[in-house]
Amino acid sequence: MQQPNDASAEHAILGRISRMVADEKSLRELLAHGDIDGETERERLIALEQELDQCWDLLRQRRALTEAGEDPGAARVRPSSTVEGYRS
């Protein structure tokens, strides 16, 4: 069974993911309304997508550790160069 701090950490990660998805939508709307240019949108989306991938990876690590009966707190954010190299 997860300790309250483990559930809280997972909740925080999921909250961050939700905010980044909302930011992604906002960027697309800004571009559609002409409030930012395409290059700015692409640069910001790339950074956002890399951070999102890192958050999902962290969440998967935590869940795998929990399922294995290990401490999910041992999970660490991996560099985007590592996470981006994974194949789905």
C-alpha positions as CSV (number, residue, x, y, z in Angstrom):
1,M,0.0,0.0,0.0
2,Q,1.3,3.5,-0.9
3,Q,2.2,5.9,1.9
4,P,0.3,9.2,1.8
5,N,3.4,11.0,0.6
6,D,3.7,8.6,-2.3
7,A,0.2,9.3,-3.4
8,S,0.8,13.0,-2.9
9,A,3.9,12.9,-5.1
10,E,2.0,11.0,-7.8
11,H,-0.8,13.5,-7.6
12,A,1.7,16.4,-7.9
13,I,3.2,14.8,-11.1
14,L,-0.3,14.3,-12.6
15,G,-1.1,17.9,-11.7
16,R,2.0,19.1,-13.5
17,I,1.2,17.0,-16.5
18,S,-2.3,18.5,-16.7
19,R,-1.0,22.0,-16.5
20,M,1.5,21.3,-19.3
21,V,-1.2,19.8,-21.5
22,A,-3.3,23.0,-20.9
23,D,-0.2,25.1,-21.7
24,E,0.2,23.1,-25.0
25,K,-3.4,23.9,-25.9
26,S,-2.9,27.5,-25.0
27,L,0.1,27.8,-27.3
28,R,-1.8,26.4,-30.2
29,E,-4.6,28.9,-29.6
30,L,-2.2,31.8,-29.4
31,L,-0.8,30.7,-32.8
32,A,-4.3,30.4,-34.2
33,H,-5.1,33.9,-33.1
34,G,-1.9,35.3,-34.4
35,D,-0.6,36.3,-30.9
36,I,2.6,34.3,-31.4
37,D,4.5,33.3,-34.5
38,G,5.0,29.7,-35.7
39,E,8.7,29.6,-34.7
40,T,8.0,30.7,-31.1
41,E,5.2,28.1,-30.9
42,R,7.4,25.3,-32.2
43,E,10.2,26.2,-29.8
44,R,7.9,26.4,-26.8
45,L,6.1,23.2,-27.8
46,I,9.4,21.3,-28.1
47,A,10.4,22.3,-24.6
48,L,7.0,21.5,-23.3
49,E,6.9,18.1,-24.9
50,Q,10.3,17.1,-23.6
51,E,9.3,18.1,-20.1
52,L,6.0,16.1,-20.5
53,D,7.9,13.1,-21.6
54,Q,10.1,13.4,-18.5
55,C,7.1,13.6,-16.2
56,W,5.4,10.6,-17.8
57,D,8.7,8.7,-17.5
58,L,9.0,9.6,-13.8
59,L,5.4,8.5,-13.2
60,R,6.1,5.2,-14.9
61,Q,9.2,4.7,-12.9
62,R,7.3,5.4,-9.6
63,R,4.5,3.0,-10.5
64,A,7.0,0.2,-11.6
65,L,8.9,0.6,-8.3
66,T,5.6,0.4,-6.3
67,E,4.5,-2.7,-8.2
68,A,7.9,-4.3,-7.5
69,G,7.5,-3.5,-3.8
70,E,10.2,-1.0,-3.8
71,D,10.4,2.7,-2.8
72,P,8.8,4.9,-5.5
73,G,10.8,7.8,-4.0
74,A,13.8,6.2,-5.6
75,A,12.6,7.3,-9.0
76,R,14.4,10.2,-10.6
77,V,13.8,12.6,-13.4
78,R,16.0,11.4,-16.3
79,P,17.6,13.7,-18.8
80,S,15.5,14.6,-21.7
81,S,18.2,13.1,-24.0
82,T,17.6,9.7,-22.3
83,V,13.8,9.9,-22.2
84,E,13.5,11.2,-25.8
85,G,15.6,8.1,-27.0
86,Y,12.9,5.6,-25.8
87,R,10.8,3.9,-28.4
88,S,7.2,3.2,-27.8
